[in-house]
Amino acid sequence: MITNILIILLSFLLVGNDDQEFNIDNYLNKHLSDFNRIEYTIVSPKNINLSSCVIDDSRNVKVTGNFAYVPVRQLNNNGSFKNALITLKLKLFKNVLVSNRTIVKKEYLNINDFEIVEKEVSTLRFAPVDVSSPIDYYRSKLKISENSILQKSMLEKIPDIQIGDRIEAMFINNSVSISFAVTARSEGVIGDLIKIKRDDKKIFKAKIINNSTVKIIE
C-alpha cells in the first residue's frame, strides 16, 4: 500500500512539474530555433498521451530531413517510466533567398536578383543560403531557374585566377628562386592547384598564392 502511494506521488512530481511537462511546441522552438515557425504531425506512436511523457534530457533530438525523433520517458500503468521516441513529420519555415529571374551557369550573383521570402525548407536536398550571408563573391554553379530557393550547392566562389589569365609563377628550390610569366590553363581560388603553361609550351602544376601569383609545385 505504502509502495503504491510512493509510486503515485513520484509519478505526479515527474509528470506534473511545469518545468518537465512535455510540450512539443516549446520543445521544438527551443531546439530548432533557426526557423521562423514549425508545423508538425505526430507519426508515431499513434494516439500517444503527451501528459504521460516527460523530456529525456539525457538524449538529444534527432532531425533527419523532415522527420524529428524526440526522446521522452513515458509513464507506464505501474507508475514506472520507459524510454521512448516520438516521431514527428515536420514542416520547417524560414526566410530564404528566392531568385526573381533565371540565372545562367557561371553568372556572378547579385543580391538584386533575389527576394527574401519565407519558405518551407525541410524537404530541400541541400541547405539554403543564409539571407545574411554576402553572395557577391560567388557565381552560379549551375542554371538557377526563376523562383528557386538559393541553396549552397548552387554556388561556387568566383575564381581568383581564371583560364587564360596572364600571371606570375614562382619556382623556389632551397635558396634559388626564379619567376616568369605563364598562362593559366585552369581556374581556382587561393590555395587551389591549377595547371599553367609557360611561353615555351611547358606545362606545370602550381598552387594559387593570390590573384596574380602562383607557386610551382611540379
Stockholm file with secondary structure:
# STOCKHOLM 1.0

chainA/1-218         MITNILIILLSFLLVGNDDQEFNIDNYLNKHLSDFNRIEYTIVSPKNINLSSCVIDDSRNVKVTGNFAYVPVRQLNNNGSFKNALITLKLKLFKNVLVSNRTIVKKEYLNINDFEIVEKEVSTLRFAPVDVSSPIDYYRSKLKISENSILQKSMLEKIPDIQIGDRIEAMFINNSVSISFAVTARSEGVIGDLIKIKRDDKKIFKAKIINNSTVKIIE
#=GR chainA/1-218 SS CHHHHHHHHHHHHHHHCTTTBCCHHHHHHHHCTTSSEEEEEEEESTTCCGGGEEECTTSCCEEETTEEEEEEEEECTTSCEEEEEEEEEEEEEEEEEEESSCBCTTCBCCGGGEEEEEEECTTCSSCBCCTTSCCTTEEESSCBCTTCBCBGGGEEECCSBCTTCEEEEEEEETTEEEEEEEEESSCBCTTCEEEEEETTSCEEEEEECSSSEEEECC
#=GC SS_cons         CHHHHHHHHHHHHHHHCTTTBCCHHHHHHHHCTTSSEEEEEEEESTTCCGGGEEECTTSCCEEETTEEEEEEEEECTTSCEEEEEEEEEEEEEEEEEEESSCBCTTCBCCGGGEEEEEEECTTCSSCBCCTTSCCTTEEESSCBCTTCBCBGGGEEECCSBCTTCEEEEEEEETTEEEEEEEEESSCBCTTCEEEEEETTSCEEEEEECSSSEEEECC
//
